[in-house]
């Protein structure tokens, strides 16, 4: 399986401000336990639209071996819009 880009969040740097969340159009981020968290690797498109909105520089692009599950993403998007 090929590697693909995905965001990585440095929990020590994250202050939980949530500025990254509205800039993630895939809905892959949430504040959980006072920190930004990637809800699921399959939702992240790896383009990093959230990167420039983190005042602490806690978000970076990394690699994963997991493929993007487009059908899971479409199901999530439909539920989120309902």
C-alpha positions as CSV (number, residue, x, y, z in Angstrom):
1,X,0.0,0.0,0.0
2,X,1.4,3.4,-0.9
3,X,1.9,6.1,1.6
4,X,-0.3,9.3,1.5
5,X,-0.1,12.7,3.2
6,X,-1.9,13.3,6.4
7,X,-1.7,15.9,9.1
8,X,0.0,15.3,12.4
9,X,-0.7,17.3,15.5
10,X,1.9,17.9,18.2
11,X,-0.1,17.6,21.4
12,X,2.6,19.5,23.4
13,X,2.3,22.5,21.1
14,X,-1.5,22.5,20.7
15,X,-3.2,25.0,23.0
16,X,-6.7,23.9,22.0
17,X,-7.8,27.2,20.4
18,X,-9.7,25.4,17.7
19,X,-8.7,27.8,14.8
20,X,-7.8,24.8,12.7
21,X,-11.2,23.2,12.9
22,X,-13.3,25.6,10.6
23,X,-10.5,25.5,8.1
24,X,-10.6,21.7,7.7
25,X,-13.4,21.3,5.1
26,X,-13.3,17.5,5.5
27,X,-14.4,17.7,9.1
28,X,-11.4,15.6,10.2
29,X,-10.6,17.7,13.3
30,X,-12.3,18.1,16.7
31,X,-11.3,19.5,20.1
32,X,-11.1,16.5,22.4
33,X,-9.8,16.8,25.9
34,X,-8.8,20.4,25.3
35,X,-6.6,19.6,22.2
36,X,-7.1,19.4,18.5
37,X,-7.4,15.8,17.4
38,X,-7.6,14.1,14.0
39,X,-11.0,12.3,14.3
40,X,-10.1,9.7,11.7
41,X,-7.2,9.3,9.3
42,X,-9.6,8.5,6.5
43,X,-11.2,12.0,6.6
44,X,-7.9,13.9,6.2
45,X,-7.1,14.8,2.6
46,X,-3.5,15.7,3.6
47,X,-3.6,19.0,1.8
48,X,-3.1,20.9,5.1
49,X,-5.7,23.7,4.8
50,X,-5.6,23.8,8.6
51,X,-1.8,24.3,8.8
52,X,-1.7,28.1,8.4
53,X,-4.4,28.7,11.0
54,X,-2.5,27.2,14.0
55,X,-0.9,30.0,15.9
56,X,1.3,27.5,17.8
57,X,2.7,25.6,14.7
58,X,1.3,22.4,16.2
59,X,0.2,20.9,12.8
60,X,2.5,19.4,10.2
61,X,2.1,17.2,7.2
62,X,3.3,13.6,7.7
63,X,2.8,10.3,5.9
64,X,0.7,7.2,6.6
65,X,0.2,3.9,4.8
66,X,-3.6,4.1,5.1
67,X,-5.5,4.8,1.9
68,X,-8.2,7.5,1.8
69,X,-11.6,5.8,2.2
70,X,-13.7,8.0,-0.1
71,X,-17.0,6.1,0.6
72,X,-16.5,6.6,4.4
73,X,-15.8,10.3,3.8
74,X,-19.0,10.6,1.7
75,X,-21.1,8.9,4.4
76,X,-19.6,11.3,7.0
77,X,-20.2,14.4,4.9
78,X,-23.8,13.4,4.3
79,X,-24.4,12.9,8.0
80,X,-22.6,16.1,8.9
81,X,-24.8,18.2,6.5
82,X,-28.1,16.6,7.8
